[in-house]
Amino acid sequence: MTSYAHLTNALVSVFAFSAMPMLAMADDADATYQNISETYGAVPTFFWQFPREELPNAWEAFSNHQMNPNLALESGMRELIGVAVAAQGSCQSCLYFHTAAALANGASQADILAALRVGEATVRLDAIISKVDVAPEDFRRATDLVLWGDMTTVAVRSPSAEFCGRLLAAVDLAGFCEE
């Protein structure tokens, strides 16, 4: 028996886990494998490599956000974003997937290179800007000036209160929206 198996057995004994949550976890994973198989006709190899307890959440994110054809952002653009993000991480498999999916959705090699450059520039600029002590309202004014050339259209083009509420609920961007 491996040391991992011994550790698992010890933890089960010490904490007296009931079998019910584990069975539910197995049922969730089995149901997820079934759903993936029904969706694609088979379960792609990388899904078998996910830990069973993480598989349902991974599939939900993949199917509801990454591969969902009903999102406002079209597939090709989602994949270019995926390329930009994956290139900044350490997952070569993710970069391969998003590059192949972007090409399959009509992106050109130039589009992919541009996404890579935008991702790299965004990470570099984020690192610099996060160290600069600029008041959020000053940064917004400067951004509006760069994007629209004058301050007369800022009220029309600035994020709405509803948009800011949804954005702030999804991500911590304190100071992004007017209070």
DRENSEVEX-43328 format. One line per field, with one value per residue: residue number from 1; residue in three letters; x negated, y, z of N, C-alpha, C, CB in turn. Coordinates in Angstrom, 1 decimal. Glycine has a CB too. Layout:
<pts>
pos	NUM,...
code	Ala,...
n.px	X,...
n.py	Y,...
n.pz	Z,...
ca.px	X,...
ca.py	Y,...
ca.pz	Z,...
c.px	X,...
c.py	Y,...
c.pz	Z,...
cb.px	X,...
cb.py	Y,...
cb.pz	Z,...
</pts>
This chain:
<pts>
pos	1,2,3,4,5,6,7,8,9,10,11,12,13,14,15,16,17,18,19,20,21,22,23,24,25,26,27,28,29,30,31,32,33,34,35,36,37,38,39,40,41,42,43,44,45,46,47,48,49,50,51,52,53,54,55,56,57,58,59,60,61,62,63,64,65,66,67,68,69,70,71,72,73,74,75,76,77,78,79,80,81,82,83,84,85,86,87,88,89,90,91,92,93,94,95,96,97,98,99,100,101,102,103,104,105,106,107,108,109,110,111,112,113,114,115,116,117,118,119,120,121,122,123,124,125,126,127,128,129,130,131,132,133,134,135,136,137,138,139,140,141,142,143,144,145,146,147,148,149,150,151,152,153,154,155,156,157,158,159,160,161,162,163,164,165,166,167,168,169,170,171,172,173,174,175,176,177,178,179
code	Met,Thr,Ser,Tyr,Ala,His,Leu,Thr,Asn,Ala,Leu,Val,Ser,Val,Phe,Ala,Phe,Ser,Ala,Met,Pro,Met,Leu,Ala,Met,Ala,Asp,Asp,Ala,Asp,Ala,Thr,Tyr,Gln,Asn,Ile,Ser,Glu,Thr,Tyr,Gly,Ala,Val,Pro,Thr,Phe,Phe,Trp,Gln,Phe,Pro,Arg,Glu,Glu,Leu,Pro,Asn,Ala,Trp,Glu,Ala,Phe,Ser,Asn,His,Gln,Met,Asn,Pro,Asn,Leu,Ala,Leu,Glu,Ser,Gly,Met,Arg,Glu,Leu,Ile,Gly,Val,Ala,Val,Ala,Ala,Gln,Gly,Ser,Cys,Gln,Ser,Cys,Leu,Tyr,Phe,His,Thr,Ala,Ala,Ala,Leu,Ala,Asn,Gly,Ala,Ser,Gln,Ala,Asp,Ile,Leu,Ala,Ala,Leu,Arg,Val,Gly,Glu,Ala,Thr,Val,Arg,Leu,Asp,Ala,Ile,Ile,Ser,Lys,Val,Asp,Val,Ala,Pro,Glu,Asp,Phe,Arg,Arg,Ala,Thr,Asp,Leu,Val,Leu,Trp,Gly,Asp,Met,Thr,Thr,Val,Ala,Val,Arg,Ser,Pro,Ser,Ala,Glu,Phe,Cys,Gly,Arg,Leu,Leu,Ala,Ala,Val,Asp,Leu,Ala,Gly,Phe,Cys,Glu,Glu
n.px	-0.8,-0.6,-2.1,-0.4,2.0,2.1,2.1,4.6,6.4,5.9,6.7,9.5,10.2,9.5,11.0,13.5,15.2,18.3,19.7,21.6,21.3,19.1,20.1,22.0,20.3,19.0,21.2,21.8,19.5,19.6,22.1,21.3,19.3,21.0,22.6,20.6,19.8,22.3,22.4,20.1,19.8,17.8,15.5,13.2,9.7,8.3,10.3,10.6,8.4,8.8,9.2,11.7,13.5,13.3,14.2,17.1,17.4,15.4,16.3,18.8,17.9,16.5,18.4,20.5,19.4,16.9,17.5,20.0,22.4,24.3,23.5,22.9,20.4,18.7,17.6,15.0,13.7,13.8,12.0,9.7,9.3,8.9,6.4,4.7,4.9,4.1,1.5,0.1,0.1,-0.9,-0.2,-0.7,0.9,3.4,2.9,2.4,5.0,6.7,5.5,5.8,8.6,9.3,8.3,10.0,12.3,12.1,10.1,7.1,3.6,2.3,4.2,4.0,1.3,1.6,3.3,1.7,-0.3,1.3,2.1,-0.3,-1.2,0.8,0.5,-2.1,-1.6,0.4,-1.1,-2.8,-1.1,0.4,-1.4,-1.7,-0.8,2.0,5.0,8.2,10.2,8.7,7.3,9.5,10.3,8.1,8.0,10.5,10.0,7.9,9.2,11.5,10.9,11.9,13.6,16.3,18.0,17.8,19.8,21.7,20.3,19.1,19.1,22.3,24.3,25.6,24.0,21.5,22.2,22.7,20.2,18.5,19.5,18.6,15.8,13.0,12.8,12.2,12.9,13.1,15.6,17.8,18.7
n.py	-1.2,2.2,5.2,7.3,6.1,5.0,7.3,8.4,6.4,6.7,9.3,9.0,7.3,8.8,11.1,10.1,10.1,10.0,7.6,8.6,11.4,10.9,9.0,10.6,12.4,10.7,9.9,12.5,12.9,10.7,11.3,13.6,12.7,11.2,13.3,14.8,12.9,12.5,15.0,15.3,12.9,11.3,11.1,13.5,13.0,14.7,15.3,13.0,13.1,15.0,15.6,13.7,15.0,17.6,17.6,18.1,20.9,21.9,21.0,22.4,25.1,25.0,24.1,26.0,28.5,28.6,27.1,27.7,28.4,30.5,32.8,36.4,37.2,36.2,32.9,32.8,35.2,34.7,32.6,33.9,35.6,33.5,32.5,34.8,34.9,32.3,32.2,33.8,32.3,29.1,26.9,24.9,23.1,24.4,26.7,25.5,24.4,26.7,28.1,26.3,26.1,28.8,29.1,27.2,28.5,30.5,32.4,34.1,33.5,35.9,37.1,35.6,36.0,38.7,38.6,37.3,39.3,41.4,40.3,40.0,42.6,43.7,42.4,43.3,46.2,46.3,45.4,47.6,49.8,49.1,49.7,52.4,55.4,56.6,58.4,56.9,58.4,60.3,58.6,57.6,60.0,60.6,58.3,58.5,60.9,60.0,58.0,59.2,61.8,64.3,65.7,65.9,63.9,62.0,61.3,60.0,57.8,56.6,53.8,52.4,52.6,50.2,48.4,48.7,47.7,45.0,44.3,44.8,43.0,40.7,40.9,42.2,45.4,47.8,51.3,51.5,52.3,55.1,56.2
n.pz	0.0,-0.8,0.6,0.4,0.3,2.8,4.4,3.5,4.5,7.2,7.7,7.1,9.2,11.5,11.3,11.0,8.7,7.1,4.7,3.0,2.0,0.3,-1.4,-2.7,-3.9,-5.7,-7.3,-8.4,-9.9,-11.7,-12.9,-14.2,-15.9,-17.6,-18.7,-20.1,-21.9,-23.3,-24.5,-26.1,-27.3,-26.4,-23.6,-23.3,-22.9,-21.0,-19.1,-17.6,-16.1,-14.2,-10.7,-9.1,-7.3,-8.1,-10.7,-11.4,-10.9,-12.6,-15.1,-15.2,-15.3,-17.8,-19.7,-19.3,-19.6,-21.1,-23.4,-24.1,-26.5,-26.4,-25.2,-24.9,-25.8,-28.7,-29.8,-31.0,-30.1,-27.3,-27.2,-28.1,-25.9,-24.1,-25.0,-24.5,-21.7,-21.0,-21.9,-20.1,-17.9,-16.5,-17.9,-20.5,-21.9,-21.7,-23.2,-25.7,-26.2,-26.2,-28.3,-30.5,-30.5,-31.0,-33.6,-34.8,-34.6,-36.5,-36.1,-37.1,-37.6,-37.1,-35.5,-33.2,-32.4,-31.9,-29.7,-27.8,-27.5,-26.5,-24.1,-22.7,-22.6,-21.0,-18.6,-17.9,-17.8,-15.8,-13.6,-13.3,-13.0,-10.7,-8.8,-8.7,-7.2,-7.8,-7.7,-8.0,-9.3,-10.7,-12.5,-13.9,-15.2,-16.8,-18.4,-19.8,-21.2,-22.9,-24.3,-25.5,-26.1,-25.1,-22.2,-22.4,-23.2,-21.3,-19.3,-20.8,-21.8,-19.6,-17.3,-16.4,-13.4,-12.8,-14.4,-13.1,-10.6,-11.1,-12.1,-9.9,-8.2,-9.3,-9.5,-7.6,-7.8,-6.5,-6.5,-9.2,-10.2,-9.9,-6.7
ca.px	0.0,-1.4,-2.0,0.8,3.2,2.1,2.6,6.0,7.0,5.7,7.6,10.8,10.4,9.4,12.1,14.8,16.1,19.4,19.6,22.6,20.7,18.2,20.9,22.6,19.2,18.8,22.4,21.6,18.5,20.2,23.1,20.6,18.7,22.1,22.9,19.6,19.9,23.4,22.1,19.0,19.7,16.8,15.0,11.8,8.7,8.0,11.3,10.3,7.2,9.2,9.7,13.2,14.2,13.3,14.7,18.3,17.2,14.6,17.3,19.7,17.2,16.1,19.6,21.4,18.7,16.0,18.0,21.5,22.7,25.3,22.9,22.8,19.1,18.7,16.6,13.6,13.2,13.6,10.8,8.5,9.1,8.3,5.0,4.0,4.8,3.3,0.0,-0.4,0.1,-2.0,0.4,-0.9,2.1,4.4,2.5,2.7,6.4,7.3,5.0,6.5,10.0,9.4,8.1,11.2,13.4,11.9,9.0,5.9,2.4,2.1,5.1,3.5,0.2,2.1,3.9,0.5,-0.9,2.2,2.0,-1.6,-1.2,1.8,-0.1,-3.2,-1.1,1.0,-2.1,-3.3,0.0,0.8,-2.4,-1.6,0.2,2.9,6.4,9.0,10.9,7.7,7.0,10.6,10.3,7.0,8.5,11.5,9.3,7.2,10.1,12.5,10.3,12.3,14.4,17.7,18.7,17.6,21.0,22.4,19.5,18.7,19.9,23.5,24.3,25.9,22.8,20.5,22.6,22.4,18.7,17.9,19.9,17.8,14.4,12.7,12.2,12.6,12.5,13.4,16.9,18.1,19.4
ca.py	0.0,3.5,6.1,8.1,5.2,4.9,8.6,8.5,5.5,7.3,10.5,8.5,6.7,9.8,12.1,9.3,10.5,9.1,7.2,9.3,12.5,10.3,8.4,11.7,12.9,9.7,10.1,13.7,12.7,9.8,12.0,14.6,12.0,10.9,14.5,15.1,11.9,12.9,16.3,15.2,11.5,10.6,12.0,13.8,12.4,15.5,15.3,11.8,13.5,15.9,14.9,13.4,16.0,18.9,17.5,18.7,22.3,22.2,20.9,23.5,26.3,24.7,24.1,27.2,29.8,28.5,26.5,28.1,29.2,31.5,34.0,37.6,37.2,35.1,31.9,33.2,36.2,34.1,31.8,34.8,35.9,32.4,32.5,35.8,34.5,31.0,32.5,34.4,31.2,28.1,25.7,24.7,22.5,25.4,27.5,24.7,24.3,28.0,28.4,25.4,26.5,30.1,28.8,26.5,29.5,31.5,33.4,33.9,33.5,37.3,37.4,34.9,36.8,40.0,38.3,37.1,40.6,42.2,39.7,40.3,44.1,44.0,42.0,44.3,47.4,46.1,45.4,48.9,50.7,48.8,50.2,53.8,55.9,57.5,58.3,56.3,59.4,60.9,57.6,57.6,61.2,60.4,57.3,59.1,61.8,59.2,57.2,60.0,63.1,65.4,65.2,66.2,62.6,61.0,60.9,59.0,56.6,55.9,52.6,52.7,52.1,48.7,47.6,48.7,46.8,43.6,44.1,44.8,41.7,39.6,41.1,43.3,46.5,49.0,52.5,51.6,53.0,56.2,55.8
ca.pz	0.0,-0.9,1.8,0.1,0.7,4.3,4.9,3.3,5.5,8.6,7.8,7.2,10.5,12.5,11.2,10.9,7.6,6.7,3.3,2.2,1.1,-0.7,-2.5,-3.5,-4.8,-6.8,-8.1,-9.1,-10.9,-12.7,-13.7,-15.0,-17.0,-18.5,-19.4,-21.0,-23.0,-24.2,-25.2,-27.1,-27.9,-25.6,-22.6,-23.7,-21.9,-19.9,-18.1,-16.8,-15.3,-13.1,-9.5,-9.2,-6.5,-8.8,-12.0,-11.6,-11.0,-13.8,-16.3,-15.2,-15.9,-19.2,-20.5,-19.1,-19.9,-22.2,-24.6,-24.3,-27.7,-26.1,-24.5,-25.7,-26.5,-29.6,-29.5,-31.4,-29.2,-26.0,-27.3,-28.1,-24.5,-23.5,-25.5,-23.8,-20.3,-20.8,-22.2,-18.9,-16.8,-16.8,-18.5,-21.9,-22.4,-21.9,-24.3,-26.9,-26.4,-26.7,-29.7,-31.5,-30.5,-31.7,-35.1,-35.3,-34.7,-37.5,-35.8,-37.9,-36.8,-36.7,-34.3,-32.0,-32.0,-31.3,-28.4,-27.0,-27.2,-25.6,-22.7,-22.1,-22.3,-19.9,-17.3,-17.6,-17.4,-14.5,-12.5,-13.1,-12.5,-9.4,-7.9,-8.8,-6.3,-8.5,-7.2,-9.1,-10.2,-11.6,-13.5,-14.8,-16.1,-17.8,-19.3,-20.6,-22.1,-23.9,-25.2,-26.1,-26.5,-24.2,-21.1,-22.6,-23.5,-20.3,-18.7,-21.7,-22.0,-18.3,-16.9,-15.6,-12.0,-12.9,-14.9,-12.1,-9.5,-11.6,-12.2,-8.6,-7.5,-9.9,-9.3,-6.7,-8.5,-5.7,-7.1,-10.6,-10.4,-9.0,-5.5
c.px	-0.9,-1.2,-0.8,2.0,3.2,2.6,4.1,6.8,7.0,6.7,9.1,11.1,10.5,10.6,13.5,15.7,17.2,19.2,20.6,22.1,19.8,19.0,21.5,21.5,19.0,20.0,22.3,20.6,19.0,21.2,22.4,19.9,19.8,22.5,21.9,19.6,21.1,23.2,21.2,19.0,18.7,16.3,13.5,10.8,8.5,9.0,11.1,9.2,7.6,9.5,11.2,14.0,14.2,13.9,16.1,18.2,16.4,15.5,18.3,19.1,16.9,17.4,20.5,20.7,17.8,16.6,19.5,21.7,23.6,24.8,22.8,21.5,19.0,17.5,15.2,13.0,12.9,12.3,9.6,8.2,8.4,6.8,4.2,3.8,3.9,1.8,-0.6,-0.5,-1.0,-1.4,0.3,0.3,3.2,4.1,2.7,4.2,7.0,6.8,5.7,8.0,10.2,9.2,9.4,12.4,13.1,10.8,7.9,4.7,2.0,3.0,4.5,2.2,0.6,2.6,2.7,-0.1,0.0,2.1,0.8,-1.7,-0.3,1.2,-1.2,-2.6,-0.4,0.0,-2.7,-2.3,0.4,-0.2,-2.4,-0.5,1.0,4.3,7.2,9.7,10.0,7.4,8.2,10.6,9.3,7.4,9.5,10.9,8.6,8.1,11.1,12.1,10.8,13.3,15.9,18.6,18.6,18.8,21.7,21.6,19.0,19.6,21.2,23.4,24.6,24.7,21.8,20.9,22.4,20.9,18.1,18.3,19.1,16.3,14.1,12.0,12.6,12.0,12.7,14.6,17.1,18.9,20.8
c.py	1.2,4.3,7.0,7.4,5.1,6.2,8.8,7.6,6.1,8.5,10.0,8.0,7.8,10.7,11.4,9.9,9.5,8.7,8.0,10.4,11.9,9.7,9.5,12.2,12.0,9.8,11.3,13.6,11.8,10.5,13.0,13.9,11.6,12.1,14.9,14.1,12.2,14.1,16.1,13.8,10.7,11.6,12.2,13.4,13.4,15.6,14.1,12.2,14.4,15.1,14.8,14.5,17.3,18.8,18.2,20.3,22.7,22.1,22.0,24.8,26.2,24.8,25.4,28.5,29.6,28.0,26.8,28.9,30.4,32.7,35.2,37.7,36.0,34.2,32.3,34.2,35.6,33.3,32.7,35.3,34.8,32.2,33.5,35.4,33.3,31.3,33.1,33.4,30.2,26.8,25.6,24.0,23.5,26.3,26.8,24.7,25.6,28.4,27.6,25.8,27.9,29.9,28.1,27.4,30.7,32.5,33.1,33.8,34.9,37.6,36.8,35.6,38.1,39.7,38.0,38.4,41.4,41.6,40.0,41.7,44.4,43.6,42.9,45.6,47.3,46.1,46.8,49.8,50.4,49.3,51.8,54.3,57.0,57.3,57.8,57.3,60.1,59.9,57.6,58.8,61.1,59.4,57.8,60.1,61.1,58.6,58.1,61.5,64.3,64.8,65.4,65.0,61.6,60.5,59.8,57.7,55.9,54.8,53.0,52.1,50.6,47.9,47.6,47.8,45.3,43.3,44.0,43.5,40.6,39.7,42.2,44.4,47.8,50.3,52.6,52.4,54.1,55.7,56.5
c.pz	0.0,0.4,1.6,0.6,2.2,4.9,4.7,4.3,6.9,8.7,7.9,8.6,11.6,12.5,11.1,9.9,7.3,5.2,2.5,1.4,0.0,-1.8,-3.3,-4.4,-6.0,-7.8,-9.0,-10.2,-12.0,-13.6,-14.6,-16.2,-18.1,-19.3,-20.4,-22.2,-23.9,-25.0,-26.4,-27.8,-27.2,-24.5,-23.0,-22.5,-20.7,-18.8,-17.2,-15.8,-14.1,-11.9,-9.5,-8.5,-7.2,-10.2,-12.3,-11.8,-12.3,-15.1,-16.4,-15.8,-17.3,-20.1,-20.5,-19.6,-21.1,-23.5,-24.9,-25.5,-27.5,-25.4,-25.4,-26.4,-27.4,-29.3,-29.8,-30.5,-27.8,-26.1,-27.4,-26.7,-23.8,-23.8,-24.6,-22.3,-20.1,-21.0,-20.9,-17.7,-17.2,-17.4,-20.0,-22.6,-22.6,-23.0,-25.6,-27.2,-26.9,-28.0,-30.7,-31.6,-31.2,-33.2,-35.6,-35.4,-35.6,-37.2,-36.8,-37.0,-36.3,-35.5,-33.1,-31.5,-31.3,-29.9,-27.4,-26.6,-26.3,-24.2,-22.0,-21.7,-21.1,-18.6,-16.9,-17.1,-16.0,-13.4,-12.2,-12.4,-11.1,-8.3,-7.8,-7.9,-7.0,-8.0,-8.3,-9.9,-11.1,-12.8,-14.5,-15.8,-17.2,-18.8,-20.3,-21.6,-23.2,-24.9,-26.0,-26.5,-25.7,-23.1,-21.3,-22.8,-22.4,-19.6,-19.5,-21.7,-20.7,-18.0,-16.1,-14.2,-12.0,-13.3,-13.8,-10.9,-9.9,-11.6,-10.9,-7.8,-8.0,-9.6,-8.3,-7.5,-7.8,-6.4,-8.5,-11.0,-9.5,-7.8,-5.4
cb.px	1.0,-1.1,-3.3,0.9,3.1,0.7,1.8,6.4,6.4,4.3,7.4,11.1,9.3,8.1,11.9,15.5,15.2,20.8,19.9,23.7,20.0,17.2,22.0,23.1,17.9,18.7,23.6,21.2,17.2,20.8,24.1,19.5,18.0,23.3,23.1,18.2,20.1,24.7,21.5,17.7,19.4,15.6,15.1,11.6,7.4,7.7,12.7,9.9,6.1,10.5,9.2,13.5,13.7,11.8,14.9,19.3,16.5,13.4,18.0,20.2,15.9,15.5,20.5,21.8,17.9,14.9,17.9,22.0,23.2,26.4,21.5,23.0,18.0,18.7,16.9,13.6,14.2,14.7,10.9,8.8,10.4,9.0,4.9,4.8,6.2,3.8,-0.1,0.4,1.5,-2.6,1.9,-2.2,2.6,4.6,1.0,2.1,7.1,7.0,3.5,6.4,10.6,8.3,6.9,11.5,13.7,13.1,8.6,5.8,1.2,2.4,6.5,3.1,-0.8,3.1,4.8,-0.5,-1.2,3.6,2.2,-2.8,-0.8,3.1,-0.7,-4.0,-0.1,1.8,-3.3,-3.8,1.2,0.9,-3.8,-1.4,-0.4,2.8,6.9,10.1,11.6,6.4,6.8,11.9,10.0,5.7,9.1,12.6,8.3,6.3,11.0,13.7,10.6,13.1,13.9,17.9,18.3,16.6,21.9,22.6,18.3,18.6,19.1,24.7,25.3,27.1,22.3,20.4,24.1,23.1,18.1,18.3,21.4,18.0,13.7,11.8,12.7,12.0,11.1,13.6,18.1,18.9,18.6
cb.py	0.0,4.3,7.0,8.5,3.8,4.6,9.7,8.1,4.1,7.7,11.4,7.4,5.7,10.6,13.0,9.3,10.8,9.7,5.7,9.8,13.5,9.3,7.5,12.7,13.1,8.3,10.1,14.9,12.1,8.6,12.7,15.3,10.7,10.4,15.7,15.0,10.5,13.1,17.3,15.5,11.6,10.1,11.3,15.3,12.1,16.9,15.2,10.6,14.1,16.7,15.7,12.1,16.1,19.3,16.0,18.4,22.9,21.2,19.5,23.8,26.5,23.4,22.9,27.3,30.2,27.5,25.0,28.8,28.3,30.9,33.7,38.8,37.2,35.6,30.6,33.8,37.4,33.1,30.9,36.0,36.3,31.1,32.8,37.1,34.2,30.0,33.4,35.6,30.5,27.7,25.7,23.9,21.3,26.3,27.9,23.3,23.9,29.0,28.2,24.0,26.6,31.0,27.9,25.3,30.0,32.2,33.3,35.1,32.9,38.2,36.8,33.4,37.0,40.6,37.0,36.2,41.4,42.2,38.2,40.0,44.9,43.2,40.5,44.5,48.0,44.7,44.4,49.5,50.6,47.2,49.8,54.3,56.5,57.3,59.7,55.4,60.5,61.2,56.3,57.6,62.5,60.0,56.1,59.8,62.7,58.1,56.3,60.1,63.3,66.5,66.0,67.1,62.0,61.6,62.0,59.6,56.9,57.0,51.6,52.1,52.9,48.5,48.3,50.1,47.0,43.3,45.3,46.0,41.5,39.6,41.4,42.8,46.6,48.9,52.8,50.2,52.0,57.4,56.1
cb.pz	1.2,-2.1,1.9,-1.3,0.0,4.8,4.1,1.9,5.5,8.8,6.6,6.1,10.9,12.3,10.1,12.3,6.3,6.9,3.2,3.1,2.0,0.0,-1.9,-2.5,-3.9,-6.3,-7.3,-8.2,-10.3,-12.0,-12.8,-14.2,-16.5,-17.7,-18.4,-20.3,-22.4,-23.3,-24.2,-26.5,-29.3,-26.5,-21.1,-24.0,-22.6,-20.4,-18.7,-17.6,-16.1,-13.6,-8.2,-8.6,-5.1,-9.0,-12.3,-10.5,-9.8,-14.0,-16.2,-13.8,-15.1,-19.3,-20.1,-17.7,-18.7,-21.8,-24.6,-23.0,-28.8,-25.4,-23.9,-24.8,-25.4,-31.0,-30.2,-32.9,-29.1,-25.7,-28.6,-29.1,-23.8,-23.9,-27.0,-23.9,-19.7,-21.8,-23.4,-18.5,-16.7,-15.5,-18.1,-22.2,-21.5,-20.6,-24.2,-26.7,-25.0,-25.6,-29.7,-31.1,-29.1,-31.2,-35.3,-34.3,-33.3,-37.8,-34.4,-38.9,-37.6,-37.9,-34.6,-32.4,-33.2,-32.1,-28.4,-27.7,-28.5,-26.1,-22.9,-23.1,-23.5,-20.2,-17.5,-18.8,-18.4,-14.5,-12.9,-14.4,-13.5,-9.2,-8.3,-10.3,-5.0,-10.1,-6.8,-8.4,-9.2,-10.9,-12.9,-14.0,-15.2,-17.1,-18.6,-19.8,-21.3,-23.2,-24.4,-25.3,-27.9,-25.1,-19.9,-23.8,-24.8,-19.2,-18.4,-23.1,-22.8,-17.2,-16.1,-16.4,-11.1,-13.9,-16.1,-11.5,-9.3,-12.9,-13.0,-7.8,-7.8,-11.4,-10.7,-5.5,-10.0,-4.3,-6.8,-11.2,-10.4,-9.8,-4.2
</pts>
